[in-house]
Structures are given as C-alpha cells and as structure tokens.
Amino acid sequence: SHDMCTCDRNFQGADCSLRTCPFGKAHVDTPRGDLDASLTIGDHNDIILAGSTLYPYGITEGFPLMSDTAGTVIANTAHDYMECSNKGLCDRINGLCECLPGYDGAACQRASCPSKANSSTPGSGQGERSNTNFKVFNANSAFHGRAAEVVQRDQCSGHGTCMTIEQPAFLDHGNTYDLWDKDVTMGCKCDPGYTGP
C-alpha cells in the first residue's frame, strides 16, 4: 500500500506509461487557478505541487515566477514554458504534440507561414472539415492534422520566403526586434511583384 512508481525522465502517470511532450514558450499563458482548494489564489512565489513529473520544480497558482540567468526577477511572465507551447495537445502514447491549426514545430512553438497545405486542415474553420464539424461528425481530434501528417508545402504561395519576425525587421534598415516572439512569429517576405499574407 506504500509502493509507488518513480518515473524515468519524460514519462508520467501512476504506472509511468504516459509520455511527456516537448515544452516551449507559451504563446498565451494564464494563471492555473486554485490548485490546492484553499479558496485563494497564491502569488507568483507560492510554489504548489513541487516534485510532480510534469513540473519537477513546482508550479504556482498565479502567473509563474520567472528570472533571467543573473537571478533578476522578470516582471513579464506571460510566456512561461508550457507543454506543446500551450498551442497543442499532447499525445501521451507517443509523446508528440498535435498542434492547433496555424502552429507547427515539435513543441508547437512556431506560428506557421500561410501555405496551401494548411488552408483546409481540421480545425481551420473552413467548410466541412472545420473544427466543430470534424470533431463532432468524425469522432476524431480536431487538433490532429497538419502538424504531424501534412508537410508544409507551397509556403507563401511559392512566391516568397517564410521568415521569423526578427529577420524582416533586420532587413528594414537593420532594425532590431528582440521581444519574446522573435523566433516564433513567422510571416512571408514576398518576392518582387507579389503581395498579401
């Protein structure tokens, strides 16, 4: 009655049979709420659930406490590291993220560049394969699609280059874009004679 499993790295669950998916900076983040049922929300320094397999250093009920490598506490904590970057669902069987439409990468950490391939994937909100219709009538995950099975092809309609937001900023007279999303927000730089997203 006192036995329990101590899971290997990247495994979780009572019998350690569930996988943990990759983490990335969350595109959006919210406080987790009253995890300890104390009827109050703790501050960013009130660690709850320390030692769990998913959050070994613990989590907080409010926005997380974040600091840089020098130990300075960062005031903007809205983009903590989250499983699948908070833009996908974790497939606990194989440990892979199923990204929401418009996001890709192992941890769903990037916004996708527009392409012909991702215009009709489940969850895109278009036609019979839209998020609601696909989930209800096909009994499949609305998030299962392009991230794992459909390769990115014809990005930028074949008439441009997919770049991070930092790159076109630099090309515009050496401007510097150094916010949290400099490597994750993607967009098209169109070839001469072409415009549009």
C-alpha positions in Angstrom: 0.0 0.0 0.0 3.0 2.3 0.3 4.6 1.5 -3.0 4.6 3.9 -5.9 6.4 4.4 -9.2 9.1 7.0 -9.6 9.0 7.7 -13.4 12.0 8.0 -15.7 12.5 11.3 -17.4 9.7 12.3 -19.8 7.4 9.6 -18.5 4.4 10.2 -16.1 1.3 8.6 -14.7 0.7 6.2 -11.9 2.4 3.4 -13.8 4.8 5.6 -15.8 3.1 4.6 -19.1 2.3 8.1 -20.3 4.7 10.3 -22.2 5.6 13.9 -21.6 5.6 16.1 -24.7 8.1 18.8 -25.6 7.9 22.2 -23.9 8.2 25.7 -25.5 7.5 29.3 -24.6 3.7 29.6 -24.4 2.1 31.8 -27.0 -0.6 32.6 -24.4 -0.5 31.8 -20.7 -3.0 32.0 -17.9 -2.8 31.6 -14.1 -3.7 28.0 -13.2 -6.2 28.9 -10.5 -6.9 27.5 -7.1 -4.9 24.2 -7.3 -4.8 23.5 -3.6 -8.5 24.3 -3.0 -7.7 26.9 -0.4 -10.2 29.3 -1.9 -7.4 31.8 -2.5 -5.0 32.3 -5.5 -1.4 32.2 -4.4 1.2 34.7 -5.6 4.0 34.0 -8.1 6.3 32.9 -5.3 3.8 30.4 -3.7 5.0 27.1 -5.1 2.4 24.4 -5.3 2.8 20.7 -6.4 6.6 20.7 -6.2 8.1 17.4 -7.5 5.5 16.4 -10.0 6.7 14.6 -13.1 5.4 17.3 -15.4 6.6 20.2 -13.3 9.5 18.9 -11.1 10.4 22.4 -9.8 6.7 23.1 -8.9 4.0 25.4 -10.3 2.2 28.4 -9.0 -1.5 29.3 -8.9 -0.8 32.8 -10.2 1.4 33.8 -13.0 4.7 32.0 -12.7 7.9 33.4 -11.2 10.5 33.8 -13.9 14.0 35.1 -13.6 16.9 35.5 -16.0 20.3 33.8 -15.7 21.5 36.5 -13.4 18.7 35.8 -11.0 16.8 39.0 -11.7 13.0 38.5 -11.4 11.2 39.3 -14.7 8.0 41.2 -14.4 6.5 40.0 -17.7 5.7 36.3 -17.0 3.0 35.7 -19.6 5.1 33.3 -21.7 6.3 30.6 -19.3 7.4 27.2 -20.7 4.4 25.0 -21.3 3.8 21.6 -22.8 3.2 22.0 -26.5 3.7 25.7 -26.0 0.0 25.9 -24.9 -1.0 25.7 -28.6 -1.4 21.9 -29.0 -2.5 18.7 -27.3 -0.1 16.1 -26.0 -0.5 12.6 -27.4 0.5 10.7 -24.2 1.0 7.5 -26.1 3.9 8.6 -28.3 4.9 11.9 -26.6 4.3 14.1 -29.7 2.3 17.4 -29.8 -0.7 17.7 -32.0 -0.6 21.4 -32.9 -3.6 23.7 -33.3 -4.0 24.9 -36.9 -1.6 27.7 -37.6 1.2 26.4 -35.4 4.0 23.9 -36.0 7.2 22.6 -34.6 8.0 19.8 -32.2 6.5 21.8 -29.3 4.1 23.8 -31.5 6.4 26.7 -30.8 6.2 28.5 -34.1 3.3 30.2 -35.9 3.0 28.7 -39.4 3.6 30.6 -42.5 0.5 30.6 -44.8 0.5 27.8 -47.3 -1.9 25.9 -49.5 -1.4 22.8 -47.3 -2.8 24.4 -44.1 -5.8 26.1 -45.6 -8.2 23.1 -45.2 -6.8 21.1 -42.3 -9.2 20.1 -39.5 -9.8 22.9 -37.1 -9.1 25.6 -39.7 -12.7 26.9 -39.6 -13.3 26.3 -43.3 -16.0 24.0 -44.7 -16.9 20.5 -43.7 -13.5 19.9 -42.1 -13.8 22.9 -39.7 -13.0 22.4 -36.1 -16.6 21.8 -34.9 -17.8 19.6 -37.8 -14.7 17.5 -37.9 -14.7 16.8 -34.2 -18.4 16.0 -33.9 -19.1 14.0 -37.1 -15.8 12.2 -37.5 -15.2 11.4 -33.8 -11.5 12.4 -34.2 -9.4 15.0 -32.6 -10.0 18.4 -34.1 -6.3 19.1 -33.5 -5.0 16.2 -35.4 -3.7 17.1 -38.8 -1.0 19.3 -40.4 1.5 19.4 -37.6 2.1 15.7 -37.6 0.9 14.4 -41.0 0.7 17.2 -43.7 4.0 18.6 -44.7 4.4 22.3 -45.1 4.4 22.9 -48.9 3.8 25.9 -51.0 4.6 28.2 -48.1 3.9 31.8 -49.0 2.2 30.5 -52.2 5.6 29.7 -53.7 6.2 33.4 -54.2 8.0 34.4 -51.0 10.2 33.3 -48.1 9.0 32.2 -44.7 10.9 34.2 -42.1 10.8 34.9 -38.4 9.6 38.3 -37.4 13.2 39.2 -36.4 14.5 38.7 -40.0 12.4 41.2 -41.9 12.9 43.8 -39.1 16.7 43.5 -39.7 16.3 43.7 -43.5 14.4 47.0 -42.9 17.5 49.2 -42.4 18.9 47.0 -39.6 16.1 47.4 -37.1 16.2 45.1 -34.1 13.2 43.1 -33.0 14.0 41.5 -29.6 10.7 40.6 -28.0 9.8 37.1 -26.6 8.4 36.0 -30.0 11.3 37.0 -32.2 11.9 33.3 -33.2 8.3 32.1 -33.1 6.2 34.6 -35.0 6.5 33.8 -38.7 5.5 35.6 -41.8 6.1 35.8 -45.5 8.5 38.1 -47.3 7.0 38.3 -50.7 9.0 38.1 -54.0 9.0 41.3 -56.1 5.6 41.8 -57.8 3.7 39.8 -55.2 1.7 41.0 -52.1 -0.6 39.5 -49.5 -0.2 37.5 -46.3 
